[in-house]
C-alpha cells in the first residue's frame, strides 16, 4: 500500500489556493472559478513554483486566476487527495479578502461567480472544495 502525504511523505504535487470571501453574515459571498479545460467549478489554486512559499503561491495563483489581489486570512485545513493523473496532491488553503482588481476571462479560467455558501456548495464539483466551504460556517 502506498503512503499518502499525510503519512510523512512529500506529495507528488504541492499547490496552494484561496477561499476568497467578500461581505459578512447573510451577505457573505465566495468566489468560484470555472476552468474550461476540465469544465468544472472549483476554488482558485495552483502549483507552487520553485523558491516560492505556500503563502506566496496562494496569493499569486488567486490573482492569476481571478484578477484579484488579496490579503491572507487564516489558514484552513489542508486537502490531500489523488488527482486525475493518479498523483498524490497536497493543497494548502487560506481565507482571503479581495483588495483590488478585476476578473479578465482567459484560457485557464473563463468565468467566475460570487455565490453564497449554499449556492457555492451546490455548484462546486469536488468534495474537498465543498468541505472547505462548509468549514467556514
Buried (B, 14 or more C-beta within 10 A) or exposed (E): EEEBBEEEEEBBBBBBBBBBBBEEEEEEBBBBBBBEEEEBBBBBBBEBEEEBEBEBBBBBBBBEBBBBEBEBBEBBEBBBBBEEEEEBBBBBBBBBBBEEEEBEEEEBBEEBBBBBBEBBBEBBBBEBBBBBBEEBE
